[in-house]
Amino acid sequence: MKSARKQISLPFLIPAVVALFLFITTLKYLNNQLNPLDYNPYFIGNLLNIIVMFLTITGLIAANRKSKNLSRMFLSVLLILSYTPLILIFIDKFTGLLNLLDSYTSEEYFFTFQIKKIHVGLLFLVSYFFQLYLMIYLWSCALSKEKAVYLVSLFRTLLFFVLFFIISLFYVWFYPAPKEGIKGRIYDYALVPGAAVWNKKSPSPIFEARLRKTLDLYRSGIVKKIILTGGKAPGELSEADAAYHYLLNLGVDARSIIKEDKSGTTREQVKYLFHIKNENGNPENLAIISDKFHLPRISQTCGFFGIKADLIPSGYKMIFSRAFYYRLREGIALILFWLFAI
């Protein structure tokens, strides 16, 4: 019995778990050109990672005391599988040696997602899957004597991912609508996140609603400068360019418009606002105009980058089935942002 309990080495495994947490945290910040020293433990995604680390460490201690079947070899394999995708991201992102991502351009898409972003997301997900599996496996060993502990832990890990998704979907669905109390406010910059372009040149109805709301605020003197963001899919005008021509045709002065036509995600668009903010003396009066279902993720993204901005709904109305579809997508995107800041 004593020899069985000595099969795992806490002085080795606990620092390895802590180092794994620090590694994924550092990647999250460096991947967004942020200083890891600006780490905010109260950001929901960071808090989730802290909880997983804490439960893994306490699981190691509890399982080491109560279980006779733990193997240091198996735990080490799980840690290696958790580290490997992160190491691949680090090597490719910061050295380019593997050329996993640079072989794809920013204009290559799978459905509506950039392929290079999908690769990064999948690597992060694989790593996090094994991290969660390690945590749940340890607690399964500590709290029960199930013979099929490996399969049971796998099932519980999948349930854990479902729970994460339910939490994010709940947050998106019940996020309080921003108040329309913008009377008397003057915004130095209002950012309009890009959306789909139809017929290769025209803003889609959702995109048009964002632009119409922005136009109303601009004509009312509430918005001074408009930031249009969004790259392009193959063979079409960029989202920023489509919006630019749309607003010019409605009388907006070109000098009041700033275009950014390289971004492909909400994160990149908010990050652009972060750079604009820093380059222009940290203006306090910022606004972001988008759809109600989109604002929860924008709010979390702004929090990650330390941006204080008023979020203004576009007022676009849609039927329930479409609203459910978009909130479903936002729920998936939000959990990925919480965990990996992608």
C-alpha contacts under 8 A as a table, 3 or more apart, distances in Angstrom:
res1	aa1	res2	aa2	distance
1	M	4	A	5.17
1	M	5	R	6.44
1	M	68	K	6.84
2	K	5	R	5.19
2	K	6	K	6.33
3	S	6	K	5.09
3	S	7	Q	6.63
4	A	7	Q	5.43
4	A	68	K	5.55
4	A	69	N	6.85
4	A	70	L	7.48
5	R	8	I	6.95
5	R	64	N	6.18
5	R	65	R	7.19
5	R	67	S	7.28
5	R	68	K	5.82
5	R	69	N	7.92
5	R	70	L	7.41
6	K	9	S	6.96
7	Q	70	L	6.78
7	Q	71	S	5.67
7	Q	72	R	5.55
8	I	13	L	7.88
8	I	64	N	7.16
8	I	70	L	6.95
8	I	71	S	6.14
8	I	72	R	4.38
9	S	12	F	5.48
9	S	13	L	6.19
9	S	72	R	7.00
10	L	13	L	5.01
10	L	14	I	5.58
10	L	60	L	7.37
10	L	61	I	7.51
11	P	14	I	6.00
11	P	15	P	6.78
12	F	15	P	5.95
12	F	16	A	6.40
13	L	16	A	4.96
13	L	17	V	6.25
13	L	76	S	7.83
14	I	17	V	5.16
14	I	18	V	6.33
14	I	57	I	6.05
14	I	60	L	7.66
15	P	18	V	5.02
15	P	19	A	5.95
16	A	19	A	5.05
16	A	20	L	6.12
16	A	79	L	7.71
17	V	20	L	5.03
17	V	21	F	6.40
17	V	53	M	6.77
17	V	56	T	7.48
17	V	57	I	7.13
17	V	79	L	7.72
18	V	21	F	5.14
18	V	22	L	6.31
18	V	53	M	6.85
19	A	22	L	5.01
19	A	23	F	5.98
20	L	23	F	5.01
20	L	24	I	6.30
20	L	82	S	7.89
20	L	83	Y	6.82
21	F	24	I	5.47
21	F	25	T	6.16
21	F	49	N	7.12
21	F	50	I	7.63
21	F	53	M	6.50
22	L	25	T	5.08
22	L	26	T	5.98
23	F	26	T	5.16
23	F	27	L	6.20
23	F	86	L	7.77
24	I	27	L	5.09
24	I	28	K	6.21
24	I	86	L	6.97
24	I	340	F	7.79
25	T	28	K	5.14
25	T	29	Y	6.54
25	T	36	P	7.46
25	T	46	N	7.71
26	T	29	Y	5.35
26	T	30	L	6.02
26	T	36	P	5.60
27	L	30	L	5.16
27	L	31	N	5.68
27	L	86	L	7.93
27	L	90	F	7.16
28	K	31	N	5.40
28	K	32	N	6.71
28	K	340	F	5.74
28	K	341	A	5.72
28	K	342	I	7.85
29	Y	32	N	5.28
29	Y	33	Q	6.35
29	Y	34	L	4.93
29	Y	35	N	6.24
29	Y	36	P	5.42
29	Y	39	Y	7.96
29	Y	341	A	7.87
30	L	33	Q	4.85
30	L	34	L	5.43
30	L	35	N	6.63
30	L	36	P	6.87
31	N	34	L	7.51
31	N	93	K	7.87
32	N	271	K	7.82
32	N	341	A	7.88
34	L	38	D	7.46
35	N	38	D	5.53
35	N	39	Y	7.70
36	P	39	Y	5.45
40	N	43	F	5.76
40	N	46	N	7.17
40	N	304	F	7.77
41	P	44	I	7.94
41	P	46	N	5.57
41	P	47	L	5.77
42	Y	46	N	6.81
42	Y	47	L	5.97
43	F	46	N	5.34
43	F	47	L	6.09
43	F	303	G	7.20
43	F	304	F	6.66
44	I	47	L	5.02
44	I	48	L	6.21
44	I	338	W	6.32
45	G	48	L	5.14
45	G	49	N	6.41
45	G	335	I	7.98
45	G	337	F	7.39
45	G	338	W	3.80
45	G	339	L	4.84
45	G	340	F	7.56
45	G	341	A	7.98
46	N	49	N	5.10
46	N	50	I	6.21
46	N	338	W	7.27
46	N	339	L	7.10
47	L	50	I	5.02
47	L	51	I	6.23
48	L	51	I	5.12
48	L	52	V	6.30
48	L	339	L	7.34
49	N	52	V	5.12
49	N	53	M	6.21
49	N	339	L	7.07
50	I	53	M	5.14
50	I	54	F	6.12
51	I	54	F	5.08
51	I	55	L	6.05
52	V	55	L	5.19
52	V	56	T	6.03
52	V	132	L	7.26
52	V	135	M	7.21
53	M	56	T	5.13
53	M	57	I	6.25
54	F	57	I	5.27
54	F	58	T	6.18
55	L	58	T	5.16
55	L	59	G	5.73
55	L	135	M	6.51
56	T	59	G	4.89
56	T	60	L	6.14
56	T	134	L	7.14
56	T	135	M	4.51
56	T	136	I	7.88
56	T	138	L	7.30
57	I	60	L	5.08
57	I	61	I	6.48
58	T	61	I	5.09
58	T	62	A	6.07
59	G	62	A	5.06
59	G	63	A	5.81
59	G	135	M	6.50
59	G	138	L	5.18
59	G	139	W	5.20
59	G	142	A	7.17
60	L	63	A	5.29
60	L	64	N	5.94
60	L	138	L	6.07
60	L	139	W	7.92
61	I	64	N	5.20
61	I	65	R	6.42
62	A	65	R	5.30
62	A	66	K	6.27
62	A	138	L	7.93
62	A	139	W	7.44
62	A	142	A	5.66
63	A	66	K	5.22
63	A	67	S	5.21
63	A	70	L	7.58
63	A	138	L	5.77
63	A	139	W	6.58
63	A	141	C	5.83
63	A	142	A	4.20
63	A	143	L	7.97
64	N	67	S	5.99
64	N	68	K	7.91
64	N	70	L	7.38
64	N	142	A	7.74
65	R	142	A	7.84
66	K	141	C	7.83
66	K	142	A	5.60
67	S	70	L	6.38
67	S	141	C	5.86
67	S	142	A	5.75
69	N	141	C	7.89
70	L	74	F	7.87
70	L	141	C	7.73
71	S	74	F	5.37
71	S	75	L	6.44
72	R	75	L	5.18
72	R	76	S	5.96
73	M	76	S	5.09
73	M	77	V	6.22
74	F	77	V	5.08
74	F	78	L	6.39
75	L	78	L	5.12
75	L	79	L	6.32
75	L	134	L	7.21
76	S	79	L	5.06
76	S	80	I	6.15
77	V	80	I	5.03
77	V	81	L	6.14
78	L	81	L	5.07
78	L	82	S	6.19
78	L	130	F	6.13
78	L	131	Q	7.47
78	L	134	L	6.37
79	L	82	S	4.93
79	L	83	Y	6.15
79	L	130	F	7.50
79	L	131	Q	7.30
79	L	134	L	7.74
80	I	83	Y	5.08
80	I	84	T	5.96
81	L	84	T	5.38
81	L	85	P	7.34
81	L	127	S	6.70
81	L	130	F	6.49
82	S	85	P	6.70
82	S	86	L	7.41
82	S	126	V	7.33
82	S	127	S	4.28
82	S	128	Y	6.68
82	S	129	F	7.75
82	S	130	F	5.32
82	S	131	Q	5.80
83	Y	86	L	5.39
83	Y	87	I	6.14
83	Y	127	S	6.56
84	T	87	I	5.09
84	T	88	L	6.25
84	T	127	S	7.36
85	P	88	L	5.03
85	P	89	I	6.29
85	P	123	L	5.08
85	P	124	F	6.57
85	P	126	V	6.86
85	P	127	S	5.72
86	L	89	I	5.06
86	L	90	F	6.15
86	L	123	L	6.94
86	L	124	F	6.66
86	L	127	S	6.76
87	I	90	F	5.01
87	I	91	I	6.05
88	L	91	I	5.23
88	L	92	D	6.03
88	L	98	L	7.92
89	I	92	D	5.28
89	I	93	K	5.71
89	I	120	V	6.86
89	I	123	L	7.27
90	F	93	K	5.21
90	F	94	F	5.80
90	F	95	T	7.66
91	I	94	F	5.62
91	I	95	T	5.27
91	I	96	G	6.45
91	I	97	L	6.56
91	I	98	L	7.02
92	D	95	T	5.53
92	D	96	G	4.37
92	D	97	L	5.83
92	D	98	L	5.36
92	D	99	N	6.10
92	D	100	L	6.46
92	D	101	L	7.12
93	K	96	G	5.90
93	K	101	L	7.87
96	G	99	N	5.31
96	G	100	L	7.94
96	G	102	D	7.60
99	N	102	D	5.35
99	N	103	S	6.11
100	L	103	S	6.20
101	L	104	Y	5.79
101	L	116	K	5.35
101	L	119	H	7.37
102	D	105	T	6.81
102	D	116	K	7.78
104	Y	108	E	6.46
104	Y	115	I	7.00
104	Y	116	K	6.10
105	T	108	E	5.62
105	T	116	K	7.56
106	S	109	Y	7.97
106	S	114	Q	6.49
106	S	115	I	7.92
106	S	116	K	7.29
106	S	262	K	7.88
106	S	264	G	7.62
107	E	114	Q	7.00
107	E	231	G	7.98
107	E	232	K	6.49
107	E	233	A	5.47
107	E	234	P	5.96
108	E	114	Q	5.86
108	E	115	I	5.98
108	E	116	K	7.97
108	E	233	A	7.22
108	E	234	P	7.21
109	Y	112	T	6.09
109	Y	113	F	5.30
109	Y	114	Q	4.38
109	Y	115	I	5.23
109	Y	233	A	7.12
110	F	113	F	5.34
110	F	114	Q	6.27
110	F	115	I	5.88
113	F	117	K	7.23
113	F	118	I	6.96
114	Q	117	K	5.31
114	Q	118	I	6.40
114	Q	264	G	7.19
115	I	118	I	4.99
115	I	119	H	6.38
116	K	119	H	5.22
116	K	120	V	6.55
117	K	120	V	5.22
117	K	121	G	6.12
117	K	342	I	7.81
118	I	121	G	5.03
118	I	122	L	6.04
119	H	122	L	5.19
119	H	123	L	6.29
120	V	123	L	5.26
120	V	124	F	6.28
121	G	124	F	5.16
121	G	125	L	6.06
121	G	336	L	7.54
121	G	340	F	7.91
121	G	342	I	7.13
122	L	125	L	4.95
122	L	126	V	6.10
123	L	126	V	5.21
123	L	127	S	6.33
124	F	127	S	5.21
124	F	128	Y	6.16
124	F	340	F	6.91
125	L	128	Y	5.04
125	L	129	F	5.95
126	V	129	F	5.12
126	V	130	F	6.56
127	S	130	F	5.48
127	S	131	Q	6.33
128	Y	131	Q	4.86
128	Y	132	L	6.09
129	F	132	L	5.25
129	F	133	Y	6.04
129	F	157	T	7.39
130	F	133	Y	4.82
130	F	134	L	5.98
131	Q	134	L	5.18
131	Q	135	M	6.38
132	L	135	M	5.09
132	L	136	I	6.11
132	L	157	T	6.19
132	L	160	F	7.98
133	Y	136	I	5.20
133	Y	137	Y	5.80
133	Y	153	S	6.46
133	Y	154	L	6.48
133	Y	157	T	5.52
134	L	137	Y	5.15
134	L	138	L	6.18
135	M	138	L	5.37
135	M	139	W	6.50
136	I	139	W	5.20
136	I	140	S	5.96
136	I	153	S	5.88
136	I	156	R	7.08
136	I	157	T	6.66
137	Y	140	S	5.01
137	Y	141	C	6.21
137	Y	149	V	7.15
137	Y	150	Y	7.03
137	Y	153	S	5.16
138	L	141	C	5.21
138	L	142	A	6.20
139	W	142	A	4.84
139	W	143	L	5.94
140	S	143	L	5.41
140	S	144	S	5.78
140	S	145	K	7.92
140	S	146	E	7.91
140	S	149	V	6.79
140	S	153	S	6.78
141	C	144	S	5.69
141	C	145	K	6.52
141	C	146	E	7.73
141	C	149	V	7.12
145	K	149	V	7.88
146	E	149	V	5.36
148	A	151	L	5.59
148	A	152	V	6.08
149	V	152	V	5.00
149	V	153	S	5.83
150	Y	153	S	5.21
150	Y	154	L	6.27
151	L	154	L	4.98
151	L	155	F	6.29
152	V	155	F	5.15
152	V	156	R	6.21
153	S	156	R	5.03
153	S	157	T	6.03
154	L	157	T	5.09
154	L	158	L	6.41
155	F	158	L	5.25
155	F	159	L	6.34
156	R	159	L	4.90
156	R	160	F	6.12
157	T	160	F	4.94
157	T	161	F	6.53
158	L	161	F	5.21
158	L	162	V	6.44
159	L	162	V	4.94
159	L	163	L	6.16
160	F	163	L	4.96
160	F	164	F	6.28
161	F	164	F	5.04
161	F	165	F	6.28
162	V	165	F	5.06
162	V	166	I	6.20
163	L	166	I	5.05
163	L	167	I	6.23
164	F	167	I	5.22
164	F	168	S	6.33
164	F	335	I	6.98
165	F	168	S	5.12
165	F	169	L	6.02
165	F	331	G	6.48
165	F	332	I	6.56
165	F	335	I	6.51
166	I	169	L	5.05
166	I	170	F	5.98
166	I	331	G	7.96
167	I	170	F	5.11
167	I	171	Y	6.22
168	S	171	Y	5.01
168	S	172	V	6.23
168	S	331	G	5.11
168	S	332	I	7.43
168	S	334	L	6.35
168	S	335	I	5.91
169	L	172	V	5.07
169	L	173	W	6.00
169	L	327	R	6.99
169	L	328	L	6.65
169	L	330	E	7.52
169	L	331	G	4.48
169	L	332	I	7.70
170	F	173	W	5.15
170	F	174	F	5.97
171	Y	174	F	5.49
171	Y	175	Y	5.53
171	Y	296	P	7.44
171	Y	331	G	7.99
172	V	175	Y	5.40
172	V	293	F	6.63
172	V	296	P	5.69
172	V	297	R	7.60
172	V	327	R	6.51
172	V	330	E	7.03
172	V	331	G	6.29
173	W	293	F	7.36
173	W	327	R	6.72
175	Y	296	P	6.24
177	A	292	K	6.98
177	A	313	P	7.90
178	P	311	L	6.43
178	P	312	I	6.51
178	P	313	P	7.15
179	K	312	I	7.91
180	E	312	I	7.14
182	I	185	R	5.34
184	G	222	I	7.88
185	R	222	I	6.36
186	I	221	G	7.29
186	I	222	I	4.61
186	I	223	V	5.99
186	I	224	K	7.50
186	I	285	N	6.88
187	Y	190	A	6.59
187	Y	222	I	5.95
187	Y	223	V	4.81
187	Y	224	K	6.18
187	Y	225	K	7.90
187	Y	285	N	4.75
187	Y	286	L	5.48
187	Y	287	A	6.55
188	D	223	V	6.29
188	D	224	K	5.24
188	D	225	K	6.06
188	D	283	P	6.94
188	D	284	E	7.93
188	D	285	N	5.57
188	D	286	L	6.14
189	Y	223	V	6.49
189	Y	224	K	6.23
189	Y	225	K	4.88
189	Y	226	I	5.79
189	Y	227	I	6.80
189	Y	285	N	7.01
189	Y	286	L	5.21
189	Y	287	A	6.40
190	A	214	T	7.65
190	A	223	V	6.39
190	A	224	K	7.83
190	A	225	K	6.38
190	A	226	I	5.04
190	A	227	I	5.96
190	A	286	L	5.90
190	A	287	A	4.55
190	A	288	I	5.44
190	A	289	I	6.98
191	L	226	I	6.00
191	L	227	I	4.53
191	L	228	L	6.21
191	L	229	T	7.52
191	L	273	L	7.35
191	L	286	L	7.95
191	L	287	A	6.26
191	L	288	I	4.73
191	L	289	I	6.31
192	V	210	R	6.76
192	V	211	L	7.20
192	V	214	T	7.71
192	V	226	I	7.39
192	V	227	I	6.09
192	V	228	L	5.31
192	V	229	T	6.43
192	V	288	I	6.06
192	V	289	I	5.37
192	V	290	S	6.58
193	P	228	L	6.69
193	P	229	T	5.44
193	P	230	G	6.65
193	P	266	T	6.86
193	P	269	Q	6.52
193	P	288	I	7.76
193	P	289	I	7.38
193	P	290	S	6.73
194	G	207	F	6.84
194	G	228	L	7.00
194	G	229	T	5.25
194	G	230	G	4.50
194	G	231	G	7.76
194	G	239	E	5.36
194	G	240	A	6.45
195	A	203	P	7.46
195	A	204	S	7.24
195	A	206	I	7.25
195	A	207	F	5.26
195	A	230	G	7.23
195	A	239	E	6.42
196	A	203	P	6.47
196	A	204	S	5.56
196	A	206	I	7.93
196	A	207	F	6.69
196	A	239	E	6.92
197	V	200	K	5.93
197	V	201	K	6.02
197	V	202	S	5.40
197	V	203	P	4.70
197	V	204	S	5.38
197	V	207	F	7.92
197	V	236	E	7.60
197	V	237	L	7.43
197	V	238	S	7.68
197	V	239	E	6.15
197	V	242	A	7.15
198	W	201	K	6.07
198	W	202	S	5.05
198	W	203	P	5.92
198	W	204	S	5.46
199	N	202	S	6.13
199	N	236	E	7.88
200	K	235	G	6.96
200	K	236	E	4.17
200	K	237	L	5.64
201	K	236	E	6.35
201	K	237	L	5.19
201	K	238	S	7.90
201	K	242	A	5.55
202	S	242	A	5.79
202	S	243	A	7.81
202	S	246	Y	7.69
203	P	206	I	7.80
203	P	207	F	5.39
203	P	208	E	5.45
203	P	239	E	7.41
203	P	242	A	6.16
203	P	243	A	6.48
203	P	246	Y	7.79
204	S	207	F	5.10
204	S	208	E	5.89
205	P	208	E	4.92
205	P	209	A	6.15
206	I	209	A	5.26
206	I	210	R	6.70
206	I	291	D	7.64
206	I	316	Y	6.59
207	F	210	R	5.26
207	F	211	L	6.44
208	E	211	L	5.00
208	E	212	R	6.00
209	A	212	R	5.04
209	A	213	K	6.18
209	A	314	S	5.80
209	A	315	G	7.12
209	A	316	Y	5.79
210	R	213	K	5.31
210	R	214	T	6.26
210	R	289	I	6.15
210	R	290	S	5.48
210	R	291	D	7.09
210	R	313	P	7.97
210	R	314	S	4.91
210	R	316	Y	7.83
211	L	214	T	4.97
211	L	215	L	5.98
211	L	243	A	7.23
211	L	247	L	7.52
212	R	215	L	4.95
212	R	216	D	6.24
212	R	314	S	7.89
213	K	216	D	5.20
213	K	217	L	6.46
213	K	289	I	7.57
213	K	314	S	5.56
213	K	315	G	7.71
214	T	217	L	5.16
214	T	218	Y	6.08
214	T	223	V	7.76
214	T	226	I	7.80
214	T	289	I	6.93
215	L	218	Y	4.95
215	L	219	R	6.05
215	L	247	L	7.48
215	L	252	V	7.84
216	D	219	R	5.25
216	D	220	S	6.15
217	L	220	S	5.03
217	L	221	G	6.33
217	L	222	I	5.13
217	L	223	V	5.63
218	Y	221	G	5.18
218	Y	222	I	5.75
218	Y	223	V	4.66
218	Y	224	K	6.53
218	Y	225	K	7.94
219	R	222	I	7.56
219	R	223	V	7.97
220	S	223	V	7.68
221	G	224	K	6.74
223	V	226	I	7.18
224	K	256	S	6.76
225	K	256	S	4.71
225	K	257	I	5.80
225	K	258	I	7.33
226	I	256	S	6.14
226	I	257	I	4.86
226	I	258	I	6.11
227	I	257	I	5.95
227	I	258	I	4.71
227	I	259	K	5.99
227	I	260	E	7.47
228	L	240	A	5.08
228	L	243	A	6.82
228	L	244	Y	7.07
228	L	257	I	7.19
228	L	258	I	6.12
228	L	259	K	4.98
228	L	260	E	6.12
228	L	261	D	7.98
229	T	239	E	6.75
229	T	240	A	4.85
229	T	259	K	6.11
229	T	260	E	4.69
229	T	261	D	5.72
229	T	262	K	7.75
229	T	263	S	6.76
229	T	269	Q	6.20
230	G	238	S	6.43
230	G	239	E	4.74
230	G	240	A	5.04
230	G	260	E	6.43
230	G	261	D	4.96
230	G	262	K	6.14
230	G	263	S	5.05
230	G	264	G	5.87
230	G	265	T	7.76
230	G	269	Q	7.26
231	G	238	S	4.84
231	G	239	E	5.59
231	G	240	A	6.65
231	G	260	E	7.66
231	G	261	D	4.41
231	G	262	K	4.47
231	G	263	S	5.11
231	G	264	G	5.53
232	K	236	E	6.33
232	K	237	L	6.13
232	K	238	S	4.00
232	K	239	E	5.98
232	K	261	D	7.43
232	K	262	K	7.64
232	K	264	G	7.69
233	A	236	E	5.98
233	A	237	L	7.85
233	A	238	S	7.23
237	L	241	D	6.28
237	L	242	A	6.08
238	S	241	D	5.14
238	S	242	A	6.13
238	S	261	D	6.18
239	E	242	A	5.19
239	E	243	A	6.19
239	E	261	D	6.98
240	A	243	A	5.19
240	A	244	Y	5.98
240	A	259	K	5.99
240	A	260	E	6.29
240	A	261	D	5.35
241	D	244	Y	4.82
241	D	245	H	6.22
241	D	259	K	7.43
241	D	261	D	7.16
242	A	245	H	5.46
242	A	246	Y	6.18
243	A	246	Y	4.96
243	A	247	L	6.18
244	Y	247	L	5.39
244	Y	248	L	6.16
244	Y	257	I	7.50
244	Y	259	K	7.48
245	H	248	L	5.03
245	H	249	N	6.14
246	Y	249	N	5.37
246	Y	250	L	6.65
247	L	250	L	5.04
247	L	251	G	6.50
247	L	252	V	5.53
248	L	251	G	5.19
248	L	252	V	5.01
248	L	253	D	6.73
248	L	254	A	6.69
249	N	252	V	7.43
252	V	256	S	7.20
253	D	256	S	5.42
253	D	257	I	7.21
254	A	257	I	5.37
255	R	258	I	7.83
260	E	263	S	7.10
260	E	272	Y	7.96
263	S	268	E	5.45
263	S	269	Q	5.98
264	G	268	E	6.72
264	G	269	Q	7.68
265	T	268	E	5.29
265	T	269	Q	6.40
266	T	269	Q	5.06
266	T	270	V	6.17
266	T	298	I	7.09
266	T	301	T	7.99
267	R	270	V	5.29
267	R	271	K	6.00
267	R	298	I	7.96
267	R	301	T	6.31
267	R	341	A	7.84
267	R	342	I	6.78
268	E	271	K	4.87
268	E	272	Y	6.16
269	Q	272	Y	5.07
269	Q	273	L	6.59
270	V	273	L	5.02
270	V	274	F	6.29
270	V	298	I	7.59
270	V	301	T	6.94
270	V	302	C	6.67
271	K	274	F	4.81
271	K	275	H	6.45
271	K	305	F	7.14
272	Y	275	H	5.13
272	Y	276	I	6.23
273	L	276	I	4.91
273	L	277	K	5.96
274	F	277	K	5.11
274	F	278	N	6.34
274	F	305	F	6.94
274	F	307	I	6.73
275	H	278	N	5.11
275	H	279	E	6.03
276	I	279	E	5.15
276	I	280	N	6.11
277	K	280	N	5.45
277	K	281	G	6.63
277	K	282	N	4.77
277	K	283	P	6.02
278	N	281	G	5.85
278	N	282	N	5.20
279	E	282	N	7.26
280	N	283	P	6.63
283	P	286	L	7.18
284	E	308	K	7.47
284	E	309	A	7.94
285	N	309	A	6.98
286	L	308	K	7.20
286	L	309	A	4.76
286	L	310	D	6.30
287	A	309	A	5.00
287	A	310	D	4.62
287	A	311	L	5.79
287	A	312	I	6.97
288	I	309	A	6.72
288	I	310	D	6.35
288	I	311	L	5.05
288	I	312	I	6.10
289	I	311	L	6.09
289	I	312	I	4.79
289	I	313	P	5.85
289	I	314	S	6.12
290	S	294	H	6.43
290	S	295	L	6.52
290	S	311	L	7.71
290	S	312	I	6.55
290	S	313	P	5.32
290	S	314	S	5.21
291	D	294	H	5.21
291	D	295	L	6.37
291	D	313	P	5.18
291	D	314	S	5.15
291	D	315	G	6.79
291	D	316	Y	6.50
292	K	295	L	5.39
292	K	296	P	7.77
292	K	313	P	5.26
292	K	314	S	7.14
292	K	315	G	7.43
293	F	296	P	6.79
293	F	323	A	7.66
293	F	326	Y	6.99
293	F	327	R	5.92
293	F	330	E	7.34
294	H	297	R	5.94
294	H	298	I	6.50
294	H	327	R	7.96
294	H	330	E	6.87
295	L	298	I	4.88
295	L	299	S	5.95
295	L	311	L	6.78
295	L	313	P	7.44
296	P	299	S	5.08
296	P	300	Q	6.44
297	R	300	Q	5.10
297	R	301	T	6.06
297	R	330	E	7.20
297	R	333	A	7.89
297	R	334	L	5.76
298	I	301	T	4.99
298	I	302	C	6.05
299	S	302	C	5.21
299	S	303	G	6.25
299	S	311	L	7.57
300	Q	303	G	4.98
300	Q	304	F	6.28
300	Q	338	W	7.96
301	T	304	F	5.11
301	T	305	F	6.42
301	T	337	F	7.75
302	C	305	F	5.20
302	C	306	G	5.91
302	C	307	I	4.86
302	C	308	K	6.83
302	C	309	A	7.55
303	G	306	G	4.98
303	G	307	I	6.06
303	G	308	K	7.56
304	F	307	I	7.78
313	P	316	Y	7.96
318	M	322	R	6.38
318	M	323	A	6.18
319	I	322	R	5.62
319	I	323	A	6.21
320	F	323	A	4.93
320	F	324	F	5.97
321	S	324	F	5.13
321	S	325	Y	6.25
322	R	325	Y	5.00
322	R	326	Y	6.24
323	A	326	Y	5.29
323	A	327	R	6.14
324	F	327	R	5.13
324	F	328	L	6.00
325	Y	328	L	5.07
325	Y	329	R	6.37
326	Y	329	R	5.10
326	Y	330	E	6.12
327	R	330	E	4.85
327	R	331	G	5.97
328	L	331	G	5.09
328	L	332	I	6.55
329	R	332	I	5.30
329	R	333	A	6.23
330	E	333	A	4.95
330	E	334	L	5.82
331	G	334	L	5.13
331	G	335	I	6.36
332	I	335	I	5.46
332	I	336	L	6.44
333	A	336	L	5.21
333	A	337	F	6.21
334	L	337	F	4.99
334	L	338	W	6.02
335	I	338	W	4.98
335	I	339	L	6.14
336	L	339	L	5.35
336	L	340	F	5.73
336	L	341	A	6.71
336	L	342	I	6.34
337	F	340	F	5.30
337	F	341	A	4.06
337	F	342	I	4.99
338	W	341	A	5.83
